[in-house]
Amino acid sequence: MSLIKKFQVTFDCAEPRRVARFWCEVLGYESPSPKGFATWDEYDRSQPVEDRGSWSACIDPSGVGPRLFFQRVPEGKVVKNRVHLDVRVGTGLVGEERLATLEAECTRLLALGAVRVQLLYDGTDSCIVMQDIEGNEFCVD
């Protein structure tokens, strides 16, 4: 029996290219153009008007992390995510050192359009709950 080792995380969203650009900046990912096209704009021009901008994707340039896929859906987000990403910047750190590292990353992400929701800190372990540019929750961990 073969185990699946590669997976993709899919986001439902209103503006796939905008959300993909945000996550590329957060994770250091890239958003290559669809196969056969030099740019995303060229790809979109080849599609029917109603399908333009309906999806986007980004990949880890090292090939280690999962591909992220973004698809346009008609409905807006109405409840908390059942699945979310943890942006792991404080692995192995504890206490004030961990907190300072998380706060620095939070500051960087705020400049990209993220929203800070809540700091969870018990004196040793910590994470910061945030939202991306369309309100999807994630943690800086």
C-alpha positions, 0 to 999 in steps of 0.5 A: 500500500502506498502512502500519499505524501504530497497534498494541496491546501485549497482556499475558497475565496472571492479574489483568488489572485489577491489571496494567492499573492498574500500567501506567497508573501507570507510563506516565500512561495511563488505563483508560476503562470499556468502551463502554456502561458507567460503570465496570469494576465495572458491566461485570463485573456484566453478564458471566457469573461466569467471564468477570468480570475477564478483560480490561482495557485502558489508553490513552495520553490523548494518543493517541500511545502504543499501547493496552495490552491485558491478558487473563487466561490460565490458565497462569502465566509460566514463562520470560523475555518474548520482547518487553518494554517500555522505559520511556524516561525517560533519552533523550538523557542520558549518564553519571551524569546518565542513571543518576540519572534512571533510579534516580529512576524505578526508585524510583518504580516500586518503590513501585508494586510493581515489582521491580528485577532488574539495573542494566546500566551501562558508565560511559556508557550504562545501563538498569535491568531490572525486573519488573512486578507479575506478573513481566513484564520491562521496562527503565527506559531 
